[in-house]
Amino acid sequence: MKKFLKIFFYLIFIVFIIGLIIFQYLKFEFNKTFDENKLSELKSEIQKAKPLSDEFIKIYNHIHPITNLNGIIQDEFFEKHNRDCPCFMVARQLIIPVRKQIQANRYILASKLEKSFTQEECLSYLSSIRTFTFGNRGIENASSFYFKKNLKELNKREMQTLILMIENPIRYNPIRNPKEVEEKLRLINKD
């Protein structure tokens, strides 16, 4: 029995080491999971994204605490939080070819993005490409459409509404579902 347990623990250890090596390989640049041209284009687009204001980031972080990829993986295994990794959200938005369409690829892409960008830069890009219903693409257009103001002129509740729309633009649409938006804002501001 002792011999069996010893072999079992050795096998577990070997599987763990192999998994760790594979995970590290996937994170490094010599892993060609993604087309390098498309990855370069994405990085260029993220760099071009207009930065969000510090106030907007602060409010976003209050509603959805920003973390990195390691934070959301840790949350999935050990905690009950639902924190956001904007770089992972960008990775989820991209269309990945069917043959490579596995969940792990999104984690790998997010890891590659985190090497080059902050979470705030990824959030700025995400908010610039997000569709906010009624044909409004980007947070600036959504701000003008829903509140008739520039993004910088919005008050706290209006910014919170747009942040909720980044999460789910249909559910938290202030025109279609004003009661649901108000209920969610009440919960957010109760803290």
N, C-alpha and C positions, 0 to 999 in steps of 0.2 A: 504493500500500500504506500509506503514512504517513497519507493522508487517511482510509482505512478504519479504521485503528487509532485515530485521533483521534476519529472519530465513535463507534466502539465504546466508548471510555473515557468520552465524554460521556454516552452512553446508560446505561452502568453507573452513573455518578455521579448521573444524574437518577433512575434507579430507586431507588438508595440513599436519596436525599433524599426521594422520595415515600414510601418505606417508613418512614423515620424520622418523617415528618409523620403518617402513618396510625397508627403505634405511639403517638406522643405524644397524638394525638386519643383513642385508645382508653383511655388511662390517665386522662384528665381527667374531672372530674365532669359536664361537659355531655354526655358520651357516655351515652346512655340504653339501653345494652345490657341492663341488668337492671332489673326492676321496682323502682322506688324504695321502695315499701312493703315488699317482701320483703327488700330490702337493709337497710332500717331495722330490720326485725324481727330479722334476723341479727345486726346490730351490737348490738342490745339484748340478745340471747341471749348473745353473747360477753362483754358487760359483766357479766352476771349470773353467769357461770361462776365457781365457787370456785377461787381461785388454788392452784396446786400448790406444794408446799414447795420451798425452795431446794435441798435435798438431792436431791429427785426430779428437778428441772430439771438439776442438775449431772450426775447419773447418765445422764439422757436424752441430754444433750449429749455425754457420753463415747461412748455407743453410736451415736448419730445426731447428728453435729455440726450444730447449728442454724445456719441461714443465712437470708438474706432471698431474695426471688424472684430478684433479680439474680444471687445466688450460685448458685442451681440452674441458671439459664440459662447462666451461665458454665461451670459444671461440664459441662453437656451438650455445649458446643462445644469446650472447651479442656482439660478435666481428666478424670480417671477416678474422682474421688470420687463418693460417693453421699450427699450431705448433704440434710438435710430442711429444708423451709420449711413450718412448721406452718400458716401462712396458706394456702399452696397446698394442703396436705392437707385443710383445711376446705373450700376451693373444690371439690376433687375429690369430697368427700362429698355435696355438694348435688345435688339433682335439677334439671337445667336443661331447660327445654322443648325438645322435639325440634328445632324450627326454629332454635334457637340453640345446639344441642349441638355445638359445635366446640371443639377443645382450647384454642384461643386465648382463649375466653371464661373458662376457668378461670384462665389467667394474668392476665387483666384483673381478674377478681374478686379474686384474691389481691393484686394491686397496690392495689386499692381498700381492701382490708382492712388492708394494711400502712400505709396513710396514717393509720388510726385506732387500730391496735392493735400491741402488740409481738408478737414470735413466741411469747413465753411465754404471753401472754393467749390467742392462737389455740390453743396447745397445751393449755391448761387447758380451753378449750371443747371441743376435739376429744376429749380424754380423758373429758369428761363425757357426750358423745353416742355414743361408740364402743360397739358391742356386743361383749362379750367371751365370747360363746357361752353356752350353757345359760341363756339369757334374762337375762343380766346386762348391763344397759346402764349405762355409766358406770364410771369407775375405782374409785370408792368401793364400789360393789356388787361389782365383781370382786374387790377386796381382801378383802372380807368373805367372799365365796363360796369363793375359792381358798385363802386363808390364815387365815381366821377371825380377822382383825385389821383395825383401822382402817388407812387408808393411812399415817398418821403413824407407826404402830408397826412397819411392815415393815422388815426388814433389807435390805441391799444386793441380795442375790440375788433376793429376792422382788420388789423394785422393778424389777430388771432383767427379770424374767419378765413383769411387767405391761407394761413398755416394749416388749418383743418382741411382746406380744399387741396392742399398739396398731398395730404394723406389720402383723401377720398373726395374728388371733385363733384361727384354726383350726390353722394349722401349728405355732404355739408354745403350744398349749394344754397346760398341765402335767398334765392328767388324761388326755387322749387321746394325747399324744405326749411323754411324759416324757423319753425318750431323746433326741429331737431338741432339746428345750429344754435339757437338760444339755450336749449337745454344743455348742450355740450359746453357752451361758453360759461354757463352758470356753474357747472361742475369744475371747470378749469379755474375760474376766479374765486371759487370757494376756498381754495388752499391758502 
